[in-house]
């Protein structure tokens, strides 16, 4: 939310208009749509011919994720910033719905032990320690400087938001630095080990699901009561179509996207035996580049054990990378179908903030065992305590970032605005 918002290329003063109406939807950018579809099909054909069939399914899930993220502008960065600055809870409420649906589907998959390939499903359950606390905190700062979280960076790049290209470069660089320092954070800093609400207790998955759903419902209820008292600005309506055309063009309701994202994450767990993640792909891409430049990446602690094979294989053999490519293409197709793909110039301050934010997110994600997707979304849905801690620390990082953003010329939402 800004005092002046950029909506469909037009400046709309949030103080000049209190009616929450959306701007008209632009026309199809047919050449862009056709290009996106062609590239998606060619890449899909290559994946089909060179990798196991599950990679093609995961690529398709990535396309669907990118399409969904863009259509709803589903944000983690913006949701956290709106909450911490002006008390808008709409994004956080959508998160609670998403986590409730994902937790339900994850619990079924974990309890039955059934996946597409027959592999035993495993959740994103990671240790609780210094690295998690520090990493998620600086990730919270970084995503407010970089203009997007991990998923946001990918779909923003796909939809033509130029500054996030710099964010992605910084993200990859920070991921490599984090991988290089991995041994120190894992071996020389305090850690309490991992804790699963289902497996570290006697609750089992059904009991853990009941506790988690109750907790999510309580948080949702608190946000409702908070909004009634605070009366925060509401989110600005986004341009959309009517009827069935809304599936392909225009914005989706946040709750709809939340449910779709939860189903797609569960689909990812069902197909590959582990949940959706993003940033391990960035570490892989950057480490491969560093290796080409002569760095002895293979000697790093991070790339020992099971990870070593990925370092010496094609990126198309890496499921996270394949899904990341799909997210970028899916967002590109979605933005072009809505007539919204239009790269723009940006200020030096924004470029610097994007780079610094990207580096902080990349480094923080390695330390915190994931990002807003791998740690927060998939971690909580996996009934891991580290996911909840990640969310709390990222919120605190967001609060700190509200004081840092103006140093880069970035504005914050204001309580007197009508829309955010």
Phi, psi and omega in degrees: 000129177230162177294331171231124185252150176261109184234112178056038177081001180244141176274126181237117180288125181289342178269345184270349184215118181260356179274123186275077180246147183271150174289157180299147179281136181288167179286160175304142169260079191303317178300321179293318179298314180296321178296315180298316179296320180296314180296319180298320180290319180295314179296321177298319179296320179295316179298319180297321184278339188244352184226168175301155185300333181295331179295323179293321178295317179294324175298317177297321176296322177298316177302316180294322178295315179297319178299316182290314181302318181288315185299327179262357190047045187291114186242149169256318178299307182294323179297317179293318183293319179296321180294312187284337183265312185233000176083014176288128188248004185300317180293317180295322177297320176297323176299318181296320177296314180300315181292325179294315180294315180297318179299321179296312182291320178298317181300321179295315181294316180295318183292322181277335181070019185258129174225172183299320184266356182089357178289148178289124182291141178229138182273173175274084182244114188233163183294156177252116182193194182301318182297320179296313183295312181291315183298315181290328178295311181288335174295319179300320176293314184299320183289335177280337175273322184281351177082013179172157177274201180293307179294321179297320178299316181295313184285334174290320176299315180296329183267006171091017177277100192306316183302331183286347171295319176293321177302316180296319178298315177295323179301313181295317179297315179296325178295321179293317179297319178297321177295323179295323181270002186306316183301318179297311184293327181279327187257335188243009177236152184297143177210140180263000183085179183270159178217121178251129179298334181268317188263337180268005179230183175264013184286325188071179184289326178291315178295318178297321178297317180297316179296315183292319178297320177298318180295316179296322179294321178296315179298318179299315180297319178298319180295324178297313180294322179298316181294324179297322181280318185281329184050059184286163174301148179268164180285141180291135179294141179260152180297143182206171174261180177245154176066212185294337180297339181295339178296324185260332185227139176091176187280152173253151173299146181302319182295321177300312179297323179301316180293316180297317179297321178296318179295318180293324177294318176297323176298321177298315177300319181293323184281310186255355177086001176215156186286177179295135173215166184229310197284342175297332176295321178296318178298322179293312181301312182294322180291324176296319178295316179299323178295320178296332179275003175101004179280142182276069184296323184299340181276352181288146180302323183302324184264022175269165177071223185295333183287340185300323182297321180298324182296332183254007180248169176296146178297338180284349173275348181268117185297323180296317179297315180300318179292323178299317177300319180296320180298315180298313180292320179299319178292323178298314179296319180295316181292320179292324179293334177265004180070030188245002180278111181202091178302141183230160174287159181217160183285159180299321179299321178293319179298316180294317178298320180297317181293311181297316179297319179297316179298317180297319179293317180298315180293314181297322181295322178294317182291325186266011178062034176137179185247205177296340178265299186294324182263308185286298182293299184288330179293311179296317179297337177272004179068032180263133179296331182296333178294319178294317179296320177303313181298318180295314182291325177292326175295318177296321176296322176298317179299316178298323182293336178299333179270343182267325184307316180300335179296337179257009181081016180265135181267159178248157173302150182236143184298336181274355177290155178268328182234155174219000000 
